[in-house]
Structures are given as structure tokens and as C-alpha cells.
Amino acid sequence: MLLFAINAIYRGAGDANIAIRTLILANGINIILDPRLIMGYLFFPKLGLTGAAIATCIGRRIGVLYQIYHLVSGASVINIRWGHLKIKWPKIHKILNISAGGAGQHLIASASFIFLVWILTALGSETVAGYTVAWKVLYFTILPSWGIAMAGAALVGQNLGVKKPDHAEESAWMAARSNMYILFILSVIFIPLARQVINIFSNDPDVIKQGPLALQNILSGYVFYAYEMIIGQAFNGAGDTYTPTLLNFHSILDHTDSFGLWISKLYQPNGYWSIYFCCCQLLNLGDYGDCYFQKREMERGLGMIK
């Protein structure tokens, strides 16, 4: 937990370089030790799964030690001294209050994923397999967007901290536009090449049949999702984690899963993704409405700070 918590502190302070160097160090050590401790290469004992756990612990502990060194050495923008180590209950209460909304956002996303997999299970194992492979590809393609979202949230928080709400708003919308351009380009590239991309990860005929359909339909909503994820993270950066939570609940659980359940009862697996494409477009319009609502709320909230 310390590895991710301290990395979040550095990103929030605008020093993402230490965060990425920490992850490279921790994961690099893990990658080096994993085959040796699992398979017993060189002079290392063959430990199997226990070796994988030991390699992960060693890598992450070294990563945390690297973070602590920068925190106490004065080599970063954040310096911790013994005098700072005091229990401040108002600060703890505020952190817990803000983190509750962030936890709710992840809980809603996880619950939606589980519910959607349950819906797809009723449509057959080939649909689940295609959906799973498609999402593996999507997780990889969306990594740049998460980097932009975290940068946008950090900029919003920093500008609000120095009483510059106009700059905070400009940072949020600049990040949203940049994210939209990136996801639009990715959609243009991957939609026509969906079958070839799925072929890289699986030769199963059922996966090749359903995977491209899932990939193309989900990519069709990328442009709308670009704005939604950035503005939601901008709210998080401003300290308002409850507005994105409510919007995620409304958009994901109320719309996506209820439509998916209705469609799964009416259509066979072969036509599921084609019909789902039409509903994706309806949901995308709903997402655009959510983004407009978020813009209104953010402008109102930032206006109160001016």
C-alpha cells in the first residue's frame, strides 16, 4: 500500500518522475527475480508460487525504500522531517472523507464489470471469452489516457491550491481535449484492424468471432469516454469525489448494465454485439449529457472559489 500511496503523493505534487522511476525499479527487480525464484535458475532455489510472492515483496520493499529516501533526503519537492510526524485528526478525517468517494467510484466500476460478465455468461462462453480478450486490448490502449487524467487532476488541485481557479478549469478542459484526440486516433486505428489485433492474442475461433465485435463496439464510445474520465478526475483533483461517484452510478449501473440485461434477454449471442452497438450510441449521448452536467457543476464550483 505504501508504494501506491507515496506514488500518489508525488503525482499530486506534480513530480511524476519519481513515481515512474519507483515503479520501474520495483517491477524491474520483480521481473528479474521471478523466473529465478519460481523455476530455480542459477543458484536460486525452486520455490514455485512462493518464489513469485517473495520476488514481488522484495521488489516492492526496495521501491518503498527508494521513495522514503527521496522523502527524507530533500531531493524531491516533498521533504518529511520528524517534526511532521504528528497525528492531526482533522486532516485524517478530511482524507477519509475524500477517499470514501474515490473508493465508491472503484466499487461501482468493479460491480458493473462483475454484473456485465454475469450477463455475458448467459450468452455463452464464446461471448465471455471474446469480451475478456477485447478488454485486455482496451486496458493497454487506454493507459495514455489514465496518465493524462492523473496529470489533469494534479494540475486542477495545484491551481486551486494557489487560488487560480481559471487555470484549473483551463487545465481540465485542455486535458479533456488532448485525451479526446488520442482516443479518437486509437479508435480510427483499432476499429478496422480489430480482427487482426484479436488474432495476436488468441487463435480460438470463438474468440476471433466475438472479440472483434466487442472491441469495435466498445471503441465506438471512446471519444465520449475521453471527456467523462478527464472531467471526473478533475473533480477528484479538486477534492470533490462524490459528484463523479454519483455520475458513475447513474451512467454505469443505471444505464449500461440495465440495457445489457434487457438486451441479453431478447437477443441471441450472435446478434448481441450488433444490438449493443446501437445501445452504446444511446449511452454515449447519455455520457455526453453527463459531461455537460459535470462542466456546469465544475464551473459553478470553481466560481464559488473565485
N, C-alpha and C positions, 0 to 999 in steps of 0.2 A: 504493500500500500504506500509506503514511503516513496518508492521510486516514482509512482504516478502522481502522488500528491505534490512532491517537490518539483517535478517537471511542470505541473500545472501552475505552480507559483512562479517559476521562471517565465513561462509563456505569458502569464498575466502581467508580469513586469516588463514584457517586451524583449526578453533575452531568450529567444527560441534556440539559439545556437548551442547553449549548454544543454538544453533539453534533448536535442537531436544527438549531440555527442554522447550523452549518457546512454541513450537507447542503443547507439551503435556499439559502444563499449560493452554494455550488458548483454546484448544479443550476440555480439561477436564472440565473446567468451563462451556463451551458451552453445553457439554453433560449433566452436572448436572442441568443447568438452563432450558434447552429446554423443558423437559416434564412438569416441574413445571409452567413455564410461558405460555406454549401452552394449557395445559389441566387444569391448576388451582389447582394443587396438593398442599397439606398442606395449608399454609396461603397465597400463591401466587394468584394473580388474573388470571382469564382465559382470555388470550389475543389472542389466535389463532396464525395466521401468524405474527401478530405484536409482539407477545411474542418471536417467533423464531428469528426475526430480533433483538430484544432487547438483547436476550441471546448471539447472535453472536457478537454484538457490545461490550457488557461487556467483553466477553472472549478475544476478540482481543485487546481491550484497555488495559486490565490487562497484556496481553502478551507484548505489546509495552512498557508499564511501566517497566516490568521486563527487557526488552532489554536495555532501556535507563539507568536503574540503573547500569547495567554491563558496559555500555559505559562510564559513568562518574565517577564510583566508583574506577576505577583502578583494578577491579577484573578480567579483561579479557586481551587478547593480544592487544586490541584496546582501547585507552583512549582518550576521547574527552574533550578538555578544551575550555574556552571562546575564547581564542586566535585563535583557529582553525576555528571559525565561521566567515569566510570571503568569499566573492564572488570572485571566481577565474574563469574568463570567459574562459581561455584556457582549464582548466580542465573540465568545463561544456561542452564545445564544443567537447572535446575528448570523454566524456561519452556518449553524444548524438550520436556521430558518430559511436561508438561501438554498442550502444543499437539499432541503426537502423537495423543493420544486424540481431541481435537477434530477434527483432520484426518481421522481414521478415521471419525468419525460422518458427516461430509460426503461422504467417499468411498463409504461404504455407501449413503447416500441417492442419490447420483448413479448408482452402479452399478445400484441397484434400478430407478431411472427408465429407464435405458437398456435394461435387460433386459425391463421391462414393455412398453416401446414395441416391442421386437422381437417379443414375444408378440402384441401387438395387430396388428402388421403382417400376421401370418398370418391374421388375421380380416377383413382388408380395409381399404382406405384410408378408408372412411367411419367405421369404428370408431376409427382413429387420429385422424382429424380431430375427431370428437366428443369424444374423450378430451382432446385438446390444448386445445380451447376450454373444456371444463369445468374443466381445471386452471388456465387463465388466470383464470377467475372465482374459483376457490378460493384462488389466491395473493393476490388482492385482499381477500377476506373474512377471511383468516387473519392479516392484518397486525396488527390489535389484539392478537391472541394472542401474536405474537412480541414485541410491546412489553411485555406482562405477563410473558412468560417471561424477558426480559432484566432487567426490574426485579426479579423474584423471585430470579434468580441473583445480582444485585448485593447484594440485602438479605441473602441467605444468607452470602455472602462477608464482608460488613461485620460481621454479627453474630458470625460465627465469629472474625473478627479481633479483636473486643473481648471474646472469651471468653463469649459469650452464646448457647450452642447451643439453649436453649429458644426464644429469639426467632427464631433461624434456622429452626428447624423450623416454628414458627408462621407465619413469613413464607412459607415454601414451600407449606404447605397452604392458606393464605389466597389466595395467587396461583392455586393449582390450582382452588380452588372458584370464584373470580372468573372464571377462564378457562372453566370448565365452563358457567357461567351464560351467558356471552357466546356461546359456540359453540352452546349449546342454542337460544338465541334466533335465531341466524343459521340454524340448521338448520330451525327451525319456519317461518321466513320463506321460505327459498330452495327447500325441497323441493317445496311445492305450486306455486311460481312458476318452476320450473326451465325449462320450455319458453319462457316469456316472457323470462327472463334470457338464454338462449342466442340467442333471436331478435335481441337487441340487438347481438350481436357477429357474427352470420352469418345470411345468408338461404339458404345452401346446404341443400337438402332432406336430404342425407345427414347433415350436421352436426346439423340440427334433429331428425333421427330418433334419432341415437346420443348426442348431447350431453346432453340432459335425463336419460337413463338413467344415464349416467356420473356426472353431478352429483348426482343423488338417492342413488345407491348409496354414493358417497364421503361425502356429508354424513351418511349414516346412522351413520357411525363417529366423528363429530366429538366427541361427548361423551366417549368413551373416549380419543380422541386428546388432548383437553384436559388430562387428568391426566398422560398419558405425556410430553407435551412439557414441561410445567412441572417435573415431578419430575426429568426428565433434565437440564434446565437448572440445577436446584438442585444436582445432583451436580457439574455443571461449575463452578458458583459456589463450591462447597466445595473445588474443586481435584481432584476425582475424575472424570477424563474417561474412564476405561477402563470403568467399570460401565455408563454409557449406551451406549458403543460395543458392548459385548458384547450388551446387550439389544436394540439396534437391529439387530445382525446376526441375532440369534435371531428377532426379530419380523418384520423386513422381508424379509431374504433367505431364511431358512429357511421362513417361513410364506407370506407374500404372494406371492412370485414362484413358489414351488413349486406353490402352489394355482392360480395363474394359468396356469402352463404345463400343468398337468393338465387344467384346465377347457377351455383353448383346443384341446386335442386331442380333446375329447369333444363339444363343442357348437358349433353354427354361430354366426356373428356376431350374428344377430338375437336369440338367446337368451343371449348371453354375459353381458350386464349383469344379467339376471334371476337367472341362476345365481350370478353373482358376488356378488349381494346376500346370498344365503344364506351364502356363504363369508365375506363381510365380517362377518356377525354372529358366526361362529365365531372369526374372527380378533380381533374386538372383545373376546370373552371372554378370548382369549389375552393381549390388550393389558392387560385389567383385571388378569389374573394377574401380568403384568409390573409393573404399577403397585403391586400389593400386595407383590411381591418388592422393588421399589425402596423402598417405605415401610419394610419390615423392615430392609433394608440401611442406609437413612439413619438410622433410629432407633438401630441398632447402632453406626454410625459416629459419630453425634453423642454417643451415650452414652459413647464412649471419650474424648471431649474434655472431658466434664463433670468 
